[in-house]
């Protein structure tokens, strides 16, 4: 499937994953294999939940969408911790927020709202 045909949330999370791989690679050793791996794991979990939810019928999506929302919130907390532990610079954290997290959060929130109305 061409990249343009993928859902917008999928594309946003894919971009986020690429950015995270580049930044986690620069974490200090004591954080790279704990906090860094947890960040990547949660980002992949979010991506996997989007893929799974898109494959389900409208009636069965709600549980996956709820799990996605929770995993995304957990990811945001860990990214904040990485920034506070100086593993992400202010610029990197700002870029994460403006280019990746903000729009992905809005898309997830809209999907949650949609699923609650179904």
C-alpha positions as a printed Julia matrix, in Angstrom:
118×3 Matrix{Float64}:
   0.0    0.0    0.0
   1.34   3.43  -0.89
   2.21   5.75   1.99
  -0.36   8.33   0.82
  -3.19   5.82   1.2
  -2.39   5.14   4.85
  -4.58   6.87   7.44
  -3.28  10.21   8.69
  -2.75   8.91  12.22
  -0.67   6.02  10.86
   1.54   8.49   8.96
   1.95  10.72  12.04
   2.96   7.82  14.26
   5.35   6.53  11.6
   7.08   9.93  11.5
   7.15   9.97  15.29
   8.8    6.54  15.4
  11.52   7.64  12.98
  12.19  10.75  15.07
  12.28   8.74  18.29
  14.78   6.22  16.92
  17.1    9.08  16.02
  16.77  10.77  19.4
  16.84   7.7   21.66
  20.07   6.66  19.97
  21.65   9.74  21.57
  20.39   9.06  25.1
  23.03   8.45  27.76
  23.7    4.74  28.26
  21.92   4.64  31.64
  18.69   5.86  30.0
  18.98   4.43  26.48
  18.28   0.83  27.53
  15.57   1.61  30.06
  13.63   4.82  29.4
  14.63   4.92  25.73
  13.51   1.36  25.06
  10.26   1.97  26.94
   9.58   5.05  24.79
  10.16   3.06  21.6
   8.05   0.15  22.9
   5.11   2.44  23.62
   5.42   4.2   20.28
   5.34   0.81  18.53
   2.38  -0.22  20.67
   0.51   2.87  19.5
   1.32   2.09  15.86
   0.25  -1.54  16.26
  -3.04  -0.52  17.87
  -3.81   1.83  14.97
  -3.18  -0.98  12.48
  -5.31  -3.42  14.48
  -8.17  -0.96  15.02
  -8.24  -0.09  11.31
  -8.64  -3.77  10.49
 -11.66  -4.2   12.76
 -15.31  -3.49  12.11
 -16.86  -0.35  13.58
 -18.49  -2.37  16.33
 -15.24  -3.87  17.62
 -12.82  -0.92  17.32
 -13.67   0.75  20.62
 -11.45  -1.4   22.86
  -8.38  -0.93  20.64
  -8.99   2.81  20.44
  -9.18   3.03  24.25
  -5.92   1.08  24.57
  -4.34   3.4   21.99
  -5.35   6.47  23.99
  -3.87   5.02  27.18
  -0.62   3.97  25.49
  -0.27   7.43  23.94
  -0.74   9.08  27.35
   1.92   6.78  28.8
   4.26   7.72  25.95
   3.74  11.43  26.65
   4.68  10.93  30.31
   7.89   9.11  29.4
   8.84  11.76  26.87
   8.35  14.44  29.52
  10.58  12.44  31.87
  13.25  12.13  29.16
  13.17  15.89  28.7
  13.41  16.53  32.45
  16.37  14.11  32.68
  18.1   16.12  29.9
  17.91  13.27  27.4
  15.84  15.45  25.07
  16.85  19.05  24.52
  14.29  21.83  24.71
  14.44  22.01  20.91
  13.89  18.28  20.45
  11.04  18.28  22.94
   9.46  21.28  21.24
   9.81  19.6   17.84
   8.23  16.44  19.26
   5.29  18.41  20.59
   4.66  20.61  17.56
   5.43  18.21  14.71
   4.31  14.88  16.11
   2.52  14.65  19.45
   0.03  17.51  19.15
  -1.57  16.38  15.9
  -1.4   12.68  16.78
  -3.11  13.49  20.09
  -5.87  15.38  18.32
  -6.4   12.51  15.88
  -6.53   9.97  18.71
  -8.89  12.18  20.7
 -11.19  12.49  17.7
 -11.13   8.73  17.23
 -11.97   8.19  20.91
 -14.88  10.64  20.63
 -16.11   8.91  17.48
 -15.92   5.47  19.1
 -17.83   6.66  22.17
 -20.65   7.91  19.92
 -20.91   4.63  17.99
